[in-house]
Amino acid sequence: METSNVARLGAADRVIIGKPVRPTSDEMVTRIERGLRNSVSVVEAHLPQYLLLGKMQGPRLLLVLVVQDASTQESVAVQANKILANGLCREFMPHTQETG
């Protein structure tokens, strides 16, 4: 499973996470919904943008998926990679309900 830059943050790194400057297109939202529709493991999905201050040229979209438990992360990662392969955004970060 490929991790994002966000997963490799150090204690001194500064990151800004928030609502995308440009609204997410309806097409993108629909493609994510279709890609995750049959996954009972995904509890929540969010698509904020993030910026690592001093390390990135500009903000990127990040697909954040909250899954039921750690045992489902790998199967959800496969689904997320298929969605990302369609050019929606470059990175995703799975979280379990236990880890928040």
PyMOL commands that place a pseudoatom at each C-alpha (Angstrom):
pseudoatom trace, name=CA, resn=MET, resi=1, chain=A, elem=C, hetatm=0, pos=[0.000, 0.000, 0.000]
pseudoatom trace, name=CA, resn=GLU, resi=2, chain=A, elem=C, hetatm=0, pos=[1.476, 3.349, -1.021]
pseudoatom trace, name=CA, resn=THR, resi=3, chain=A, elem=C, hetatm=0, pos=[1.487, 6.025, 1.653]
pseudoatom trace, name=CA, resn=SER, resi=4, chain=A, elem=C, hetatm=0, pos=[1.197, 9.741, 1.185]
pseudoatom trace, name=CA, resn=ASN, resi=5, chain=A, elem=C, hetatm=0, pos=[3.566, 12.485, 2.289]
pseudoatom trace, name=CA, resn=VAL, resi=6, chain=A, elem=C, hetatm=0, pos=[1.130, 13.182, 5.114]
pseudoatom trace, name=CA, resn=ALA, resi=7, chain=A, elem=C, hetatm=0, pos=[1.814, 9.713, 6.558]
pseudoatom trace, name=CA, resn=ARG, resi=8, chain=A, elem=C, hetatm=0, pos=[5.536, 10.597, 6.759]
pseudoatom trace, name=CA, resn=LEU, resi=9, chain=A, elem=C, hetatm=0, pos=[5.204, 13.815, 8.724]
pseudoatom trace, name=CA, resn=GLY, resi=10, chain=A, elem=C, hetatm=0, pos=[7.863, 14.644, 11.283]
pseudoatom trace, name=CA, resn=ALA, resi=11, chain=A, elem=C, hetatm=0, pos=[7.226, 16.333, 14.623]
pseudoatom trace, name=CA, resn=ALA, resi=12, chain=A, elem=C, hetatm=0, pos=[8.539, 19.662, 13.301]
pseudoatom trace, name=CA, resn=ASP, resi=13, chain=A, elem=C, hetatm=0, pos=[6.642, 19.578, 9.976]
pseudoatom trace, name=CA, resn=ARG, resi=14, chain=A, elem=C, hetatm=0, pos=[3.888, 22.122, 9.514]
pseudoatom trace, name=CA, resn=VAL, resi=15, chain=A, elem=C, hetatm=0, pos=[0.861, 21.124, 7.500]
pseudoatom trace, name=CA, resn=ILE, resi=16, chain=A, elem=C, hetatm=0, pos=[-2.272, 22.965, 6.475]
pseudoatom trace, name=CA, resn=ILE, resi=17, chain=A, elem=C, hetatm=0, pos=[-5.343, 20.821, 5.801]
pseudoatom trace, name=CA, resn=GLY, resi=18, chain=A, elem=C, hetatm=0, pos=[-8.654, 22.251, 4.735]
pseudoatom trace, name=CA, resn=LYS, resi=19, chain=A, elem=C, hetatm=0, pos=[-11.415, 22.676, 2.242]
pseudoatom trace, name=CA, resn=PRO, resi=20, chain=A, elem=C, hetatm=0, pos=[-10.146, 22.773, -1.357]
pseudoatom trace, name=CA, resn=VAL, resi=21, chain=A, elem=C, hetatm=0, pos=[-9.828, 26.282, -2.793]
pseudoatom trace, name=CA, resn=ARG, resi=22, chain=A, elem=C, hetatm=0, pos=[-11.686, 25.155, -5.904]
pseudoatom trace, name=CA, resn=PRO, resi=23, chain=A, elem=C, hetatm=0, pos=[-14.830, 23.103, -5.256]
pseudoatom trace, name=CA, resn=THR, resi=24, chain=A, elem=C, hetatm=0, pos=[-14.501, 19.406, -6.004]
pseudoatom trace, name=CA, resn=SER, resi=25, chain=A, elem=C, hetatm=0, pos=[-16.230, 18.648, -9.288]
pseudoatom trace, name=CA, resn=ASP, resi=26, chain=A, elem=C, hetatm=0, pos=[-19.463, 16.684, -9.254]
pseudoatom trace, name=CA, resn=GLU, resi=27, chain=A, elem=C, hetatm=0, pos=[-17.766, 14.196, -11.600]
pseudoatom trace, name=CA, resn=MET, resi=28, chain=A, elem=C, hetatm=0, pos=[-14.997, 13.540, -9.083]
pseudoatom trace, name=CA, resn=VAL, resi=29, chain=A, elem=C, hetatm=0, pos=[-17.437, 13.081, -6.209]
pseudoatom trace, name=CA, resn=THR, resi=30, chain=A, elem=C, hetatm=0, pos=[-19.534, 10.689, -8.297]
pseudoatom trace, name=CA, resn=ARG, resi=31, chain=A, elem=C, hetatm=0, pos=[-16.480, 8.638, -9.295]
pseudoatom trace, name=CA, resn=ILE, resi=32, chain=A, elem=C, hetatm=0, pos=[-15.382, 8.330, -5.660]
pseudoatom trace, name=CA, resn=GLU, resi=33, chain=A, elem=C, hetatm=0, pos=[-18.906, 7.373, -4.579]
pseudoatom trace, name=CA, resn=ARG, resi=34, chain=A, elem=C, hetatm=0, pos=[-19.110, 4.720, -7.307]
pseudoatom trace, name=CA, resn=GLY, resi=35, chain=A, elem=C, hetatm=0, pos=[-15.672, 3.392, -6.439]
pseudoatom trace, name=CA, resn=LEU, resi=36, chain=A, elem=C, hetatm=0, pos=[-16.492, 3.015, -2.749]
pseudoatom trace, name=CA, resn=ARG, resi=37, chain=A, elem=C, hetatm=0, pos=[-20.216, 2.251, -2.984]
pseudoatom trace, name=CA, resn=ASN, resi=38, chain=A, elem=C, hetatm=0, pos=[-19.939, -1.492, -2.366]
pseudoatom trace, name=CA, resn=SER, resi=39, chain=A, elem=C, hetatm=0, pos=[-17.385, -1.229, 0.414]
pseudoatom trace, name=CA, resn=VAL, resi=40, chain=A, elem=C, hetatm=0, pos=[-19.007, -1.875, 3.753]
pseudoatom trace, name=CA, resn=SER, resi=41, chain=A, elem=C, hetatm=0, pos=[-15.605, -1.230, 5.347]
pseudoatom trace, name=CA, resn=VAL, resi=42, chain=A, elem=C, hetatm=0, pos=[-15.555, 2.511, 4.583]
pseudoatom trace, name=CA, resn=VAL, resi=43, chain=A, elem=C, hetatm=0, pos=[-17.268, 4.456, 7.351]
pseudoatom trace, name=CA, resn=GLU, resi=44, chain=A, elem=C, hetatm=0, pos=[-16.343, 7.970, 6.153]
pseudoatom trace, name=CA, resn=ALA, resi=45, chain=A, elem=C, hetatm=0, pos=[-14.611, 9.559, 3.171]
pseudoatom trace, name=CA, resn=HIS, resi=46, chain=A, elem=C, hetatm=0, pos=[-13.190, 13.080, 3.000]
pseudoatom trace, name=CA, resn=LEU, resi=47, chain=A, elem=C, hetatm=0, pos=[-11.397, 14.954, 0.212]
pseudoatom trace, name=CA, resn=PRO, resi=48, chain=A, elem=C, hetatm=0, pos=[-9.518, 17.913, 1.725]
pseudoatom trace, name=CA, resn=GLN, resi=49, chain=A, elem=C, hetatm=0, pos=[-6.473, 19.573, 0.293]
pseudoatom trace, name=CA, resn=TYR, resi=50, chain=A, elem=C, hetatm=0, pos=[-3.223, 19.741, 2.205]
pseudoatom trace, name=CA, resn=LEU, resi=51, chain=A, elem=C, hetatm=0, pos=[0.044, 21.606, 2.015]
pseudoatom trace, name=CA, resn=LEU, resi=52, chain=A, elem=C, hetatm=0, pos=[3.332, 20.782, 3.740]
pseudoatom trace, name=CA, resn=LEU, resi=53, chain=A, elem=C, hetatm=0, pos=[4.784, 24.221, 4.397]
pseudoatom trace, name=CA, resn=GLY, resi=54, chain=A, elem=C, hetatm=0, pos=[8.244, 24.627, 2.907]
pseudoatom trace, name=CA, resn=LYS, resi=55, chain=A, elem=C, hetatm=0, pos=[8.158, 21.182, 1.263]
pseudoatom trace, name=CA, resn=MET, resi=56, chain=A, elem=C, hetatm=0, pos=[5.524, 21.415, -1.471]
pseudoatom trace, name=CA, resn=GLN, resi=57, chain=A, elem=C, hetatm=0, pos=[5.041, 23.806, -4.382]
pseudoatom trace, name=CA, resn=GLY, resi=58, chain=A, elem=C, hetatm=0, pos=[1.280, 23.848, -3.937]
pseudoatom trace, name=CA, resn=PRO, resi=59, chain=A, elem=C, hetatm=0, pos=[-1.603, 22.048, -2.238]
pseudoatom trace, name=CA, resn=ARG, resi=60, chain=A, elem=C, hetatm=0, pos=[-2.759, 18.561, -3.215]
pseudoatom trace, name=CA, resn=LEU, resi=61, chain=A, elem=C, hetatm=0, pos=[-6.006, 16.712, -2.752]
pseudoatom trace, name=CA, resn=LEU, resi=62, chain=A, elem=C, hetatm=0, pos=[-5.930, 13.870, -0.239]
pseudoatom trace, name=CA, resn=LEU, resi=63, chain=A, elem=C, hetatm=0, pos=[-8.555, 11.128, -0.125]
pseudoatom trace, name=CA, resn=VAL, resi=64, chain=A, elem=C, hetatm=0, pos=[-8.984, 10.302, 3.576]
pseudoatom trace, name=CA, resn=LEU, resi=65, chain=A, elem=C, hetatm=0, pos=[-10.860, 7.078, 4.248]
pseudoatom trace, name=CA, resn=VAL, resi=66, chain=A, elem=C, hetatm=0, pos=[-12.044, 5.969, 7.682]
pseudoatom trace, name=CA, resn=VAL, resi=67, chain=A, elem=C, hetatm=0, pos=[-12.460, 2.187, 7.754]
pseudoatom trace, name=CA, resn=GLN, resi=68, chain=A, elem=C, hetatm=0, pos=[-14.113, -0.115, 10.277]
pseudoatom trace, name=CA, resn=ASP, resi=69, chain=A, elem=C, hetatm=0, pos=[-10.920, -1.736, 11.511]
pseudoatom trace, name=CA, resn=ALA, resi=70, chain=A, elem=C, hetatm=0, pos=[-7.302, -2.396, 10.584]
pseudoatom trace, name=CA, resn=SER, resi=71, chain=A, elem=C, hetatm=0, pos=[-8.133, -5.764, 9.000]
pseudoatom trace, name=CA, resn=THR, resi=72, chain=A, elem=C, hetatm=0, pos=[-10.044, -3.997, 6.211]
pseudoatom trace, name=CA, resn=GLN, resi=73, chain=A, elem=C, hetatm=0, pos=[-7.367, -1.425, 5.340]
pseudoatom trace, name=CA, resn=GLU, resi=74, chain=A, elem=C, hetatm=0, pos=[-5.684, -3.509, 2.641]
pseudoatom trace, name=CA, resn=SER, resi=75, chain=A, elem=C, hetatm=0, pos=[-8.885, -4.232, 0.699]
pseudoatom trace, name=CA, resn=VAL, resi=76, chain=A, elem=C, hetatm=0, pos=[-9.897, -0.574, 0.941]
pseudoatom trace, name=CA, resn=ALA, resi=77, chain=A, elem=C, hetatm=0, pos=[-6.405, 0.410, -0.248]
pseudoatom trace, name=CA, resn=VAL, resi=78, chain=A, elem=C, hetatm=0, pos=[-6.918, -1.674, -3.387]
pseudoatom trace, name=CA, resn=GLN, resi=79, chain=A, elem=C, hetatm=0, pos=[-10.213, 0.134, -4.072]
pseudoatom trace, name=CA, resn=ALA, resi=80, chain=A, elem=C, hetatm=0, pos=[-8.647, 3.543, -3.375]
pseudoatom trace, name=CA, resn=ASN, resi=81, chain=A, elem=C, hetatm=0, pos=[-5.744, 2.830, -5.727]
pseudoatom trace, name=CA, resn=LYS, resi=82, chain=A, elem=C, hetatm=0, pos=[-8.225, 2.023, -8.504]
pseudoatom trace, name=CA, resn=ILE, resi=83, chain=A, elem=C, hetatm=0, pos=[-9.971, 5.335, -7.911]
pseudoatom trace, name=CA, resn=LEU, resi=84, chain=A, elem=C, hetatm=0, pos=[-6.674, 7.224, -7.790]
pseudoatom trace, name=CA, resn=ALA, resi=85, chain=A, elem=C, hetatm=0, pos=[-5.510, 5.514, -10.990]
pseudoatom trace, name=CA, resn=ASN, resi=86, chain=A, elem=C, hetatm=0, pos=[-8.353, 7.365, -12.697]
pseudoatom trace, name=CA, resn=GLY, resi=87, chain=A, elem=C, hetatm=0, pos=[-6.571, 10.639, -11.992]
pseudoatom trace, name=CA, resn=LEU, resi=88, chain=A, elem=C, hetatm=0, pos=[-8.834, 11.925, -9.234]
pseudoatom trace, name=CA, resn=CYS, resi=89, chain=A, elem=C, hetatm=0, pos=[-6.086, 12.763, -6.799]
pseudoatom trace, name=CA, resn=ARG, resi=90, chain=A, elem=C, hetatm=0, pos=[-2.638, 11.392, -6.088]
pseudoatom trace, name=CA, resn=GLU, resi=91, chain=A, elem=C, hetatm=0, pos=[-2.806, 10.218, -2.521]
pseudoatom trace, name=CA, resn=PHE, resi=92, chain=A, elem=C, hetatm=0, pos=[-4.975, 8.653, 0.119]
pseudoatom trace, name=CA, resn=MET, resi=93, chain=A, elem=C, hetatm=0, pos=[-4.709, 7.990, 3.823]
pseudoatom trace, name=CA, resn=PRO, resi=94, chain=A, elem=C, hetatm=0, pos=[-6.690, 5.231, 5.533]
pseudoatom trace, name=CA, resn=HIS, resi=95, chain=A, elem=C, hetatm=0, pos=[-7.619, 5.542, 9.207]
pseudoatom trace, name=CA, resn=THR, resi=96, chain=A, elem=C, hetatm=0, pos=[-9.454, 3.127, 11.441]
pseudoatom trace, name=CA, resn=GLN, resi=97, chain=A, elem=C, hetatm=0, pos=[-12.212, 4.128, 13.799]
pseudoatom trace, name=CA, resn=GLU, resi=98, chain=A, elem=C, hetatm=0, pos=[-9.921, 3.080, 16.649]
pseudoatom trace, name=CA, resn=THR, resi=99, chain=A, elem=C, hetatm=0, pos=[-7.038, 5.385, 15.618]
pseudoatom trace, name=CA, resn=GLY, resi=100, chain=A, elem=C, hetatm=0, pos=[-9.200, 8.310, 14.525]
for i in range(1, 100): cmd.bond("trace and resi %d" % i, "trace and resi %d" % (i + 1))
show_as sticks, trace
zoom trace
